Amino acid sequence: MKIGIIGAGNMGGAIARGLAKTDYFQAKDIIVSDLSEACLSALQDSVPDICVCKDNLQAAQADIVLLAVKPWLVDIVLTEIASALNEKKILIVVAAGVAFEQIYKHLPEALSEMPCYRLIPNTAISEMTSMNLFAAANTKPEQNEFIFKIFSDLGTCMLLDEDKMAAATSLTSCGIAYALRYVRASVQAAVEMGFRPADAQAMVAQTMKGAAELLLNNDTSAENEIDKVTTPGGITIKGLNELEANGFSNAVIKALKASR
Ligand SMILES: NC(=O)c1ccc[n+]([C@@H]2O[C@H](COP(=O)([O-])OP(=O)(O)OC[C@H]3O[C@@H](n4cnc5c(N)ncnc54)[C@H](OP(=O)(O)O)[C@@H]3O)[C@@H](O)[C@H]2O)c1
């Protein structure tokens, strides 16, 4: 089984590096194409046996073809590689906001039922802890199972109806930036309270990781875990009330709705 990845930038490069660490692909079975020599040689420096090339058609010869180019380049690349695709292959398109309707419009009529996934990972894919959002078209349950197995090694997978992809992208892709704004604000506060930025960042990042692990590893909720650290009359409730008085929850809700 070979996978061709077209676009070796942030996402394509991280996916290629991640897949090379899984049991599903050996580096030599991953073919990555990009116009940028710099991206390709950086990738080959970190995964020496990976196949790199500047020819998208060569990458599209693989059994699974994954596009990771900017959304406005998807149409051009699909037209370019269409002759190498067939209904036995699986197409995966990693491009925010590019709908199945648009993807199939740029494939020949004969490929109108080709199995296709839209995939939105987040930048934590480089740490193998991505939230991988999938929508599927013309795929069989066994293909879903196979693809999710592969991408589960790079994080957590969730299959969504296509009309939920934009809102979920706001939570998970943009969500990384929102979570890190909380970290940045915490570091600003910590410096005022006398800590070095690096120490503050380490403390806050570990606290964020701990909060996430509490939710991911237990049958609990954010509200429940907040209650555990909020003693009546204690210091946490003072801080929580300050957050709300300054519009914290409202700002988060508005931000997520704005970026869907
Ligand atoms: N970054 C994220 O957090 C994130 C999250 C979810 C989804 N996505 C999606 O992932 C996709 C890729 O984003 P990215 O951040 O990885 O972009 P990126 O870093 O710009 O990578 C895209 C790569 O594709 C190359 N390229 C341009 N035209 C090409 C062509 N015709 N054939 C082959 N390669 C070509 C680019 O080369 P040049 O630089 O030389 O143009 C670049 O190396 C986007 O559609 C985005 O919506 C990104």
PDBQT file of the ligand as one rigid body, heavy atoms in Angstrom, charges set to zero:
ROOT
HETATM    1  N1  LIG A 301      -2.160  24.756   8.862  1.00  0.00    +0.000 N 
HETATM    2  C1  LIG A 301      -3.240  24.348   9.535  1.00  0.00    +0.000 C 
HETATM    3  O1  LIG A 301      -3.409  24.508  10.752  1.00  0.00    +0.000 OA
HETATM    4  C2  LIG A 301      -4.312  23.617   8.791  1.00  0.00    +0.000 A 
HETATM    5  C3  LIG A 301      -5.285  22.938   9.517  1.00  0.00    +0.000 A 
HETATM    6  C4  LIG A 301      -6.242  22.229   8.837  1.00  0.00    +0.000 A 
HETATM    7  C5  LIG A 301      -6.236  22.209   7.458  1.00  0.00    +0.000 A 
HETATM    8  N2  LIG A 301      -5.304  22.906   6.770  1.00  0.00    +0.000 N 
HETATM    9  C6  LIG A 301      -5.344  22.865   5.303  1.00  0.00    +0.000 C 
HETATM   10  O2  LIG A 301      -4.183  22.221   4.851  1.00  0.00    +0.000 OA
HETATM   11  C7  LIG A 301      -3.889  22.708   3.542  1.00  0.00    +0.000 C 
HETATM   12  C8  LIG A 301      -2.409  22.970   3.466  1.00  0.00    +0.000 C 
HETATM   13  O3  LIG A 301      -2.107  23.982   4.406  1.00  0.00    +0.000 OA
HETATM   14  P1  LIG A 301      -0.616  24.216   4.879  1.00  0.00    +0.000 P 
HETATM   15  O4  LIG A 301      -0.691  25.074   6.078  1.00  0.00    +0.000 OA
HETATM   16  O5  LIG A 301       0.104  22.906   4.954  1.00  0.00    +0.000 OA
HETATM   17  O6  LIG A 301      -0.056  25.054   3.617  1.00  0.00    +0.000 OA
HETATM   18  P2  LIG A 301       1.458  25.271   3.183  1.00  0.00    +0.000 P 
HETATM   19  O7  LIG A 301       2.360  25.175   4.360  1.00  0.00    +0.000 OA
HETATM   20  O8  LIG A 301       1.490  26.486   2.317  1.00  0.00    +0.000 OA
HETATM   21  O9  LIG A 301       1.750  23.970   2.276  1.00  0.00    +0.000 OA
HETATM   22  C9  LIG A 301       1.288  23.816   0.978  1.00  0.00    +0.000 C 
HETATM   23  C10 LIG A 301       2.451  23.327   0.144  1.00  0.00    +0.000 C 
HETATM   24  O10 LIG A 301       1.952  23.051  -1.164  1.00  0.00    +0.000 OA
HETATM   25  C11 LIG A 301       2.908  23.547  -2.094  1.00  0.00    +0.000 C 
HETATM   26  N3  LIG A 301       2.280  23.762  -3.386  1.00  0.00    +0.000 N 
HETATM   27  C12 LIG A 301       1.765  24.913  -3.910  1.00  0.00    +0.000 A 
HETATM   28  N4  LIG A 301       1.261  24.682  -5.134  1.00  0.00    +0.000 NA
HETATM   29  C13 LIG A 301       1.468  23.364  -5.396  1.00  0.00    +0.000 A 
HETATM   30  C14 LIG A 301       1.189  22.533  -6.505  1.00  0.00    +0.000 A 
HETATM   31  N5  LIG A 301       0.578  22.994  -7.592  1.00  0.00    +0.000 N 
HETATM   32  N6  LIG A 301       1.540  21.237  -6.420  1.00  0.00    +0.000 NA
HETATM   33  C15 LIG A 301       2.162  20.742  -5.324  1.00  0.00    +0.000 A 
HETATM   34  N7  LIG A 301       2.448  21.477  -4.237  1.00  0.00    +0.000 NA
HETATM   35  C16 LIG A 301       2.113  22.776  -4.288  1.00  0.00    +0.000 A 
HETATM   36  C17 LIG A 301       3.384  24.811  -1.459  1.00  0.00    +0.000 C 
HETATM   37  O11 LIG A 301       4.582  25.243  -2.056  1.00  0.00    +0.000 OA
HETATM   38  P3  LIG A 301       4.890  26.846  -2.097  1.00  0.00    +0.000 P 
HETATM   39  O12 LIG A 301       5.031  27.261  -0.682  1.00  0.00    +0.000 OA
HETATM   40  O13 LIG A 301       6.142  26.915  -2.909  1.00  0.00    +0.000 OA
HETATM   41  O14 LIG A 301       3.697  27.463  -2.765  1.00  0.00    +0.000 OA
HETATM   42  C18 LIG A 301       3.569  24.370  -0.015  1.00  0.00    +0.000 C 
HETATM   43  O15 LIG A 301       4.809  23.764   0.197  1.00  0.00    +0.000 OA
HETATM   44  C19 LIG A 301      -4.719  23.968   3.327  1.00  0.00    +0.000 C 
HETATM   45  O16 LIG A 301      -5.686  23.752   2.323  1.00  0.00    +0.000 OA
HETATM   46  C20 LIG A 301      -5.343  24.242   4.656  1.00  0.00    +0.000 C 
HETATM   47  O17 LIG A 301      -6.683  24.719   4.534  1.00  0.00    +0.000 OA
HETATM   48  C21 LIG A 301      -4.313  23.576   7.401  1.00  0.00    +0.000 A 
ENDROOT
TORSDOF 0
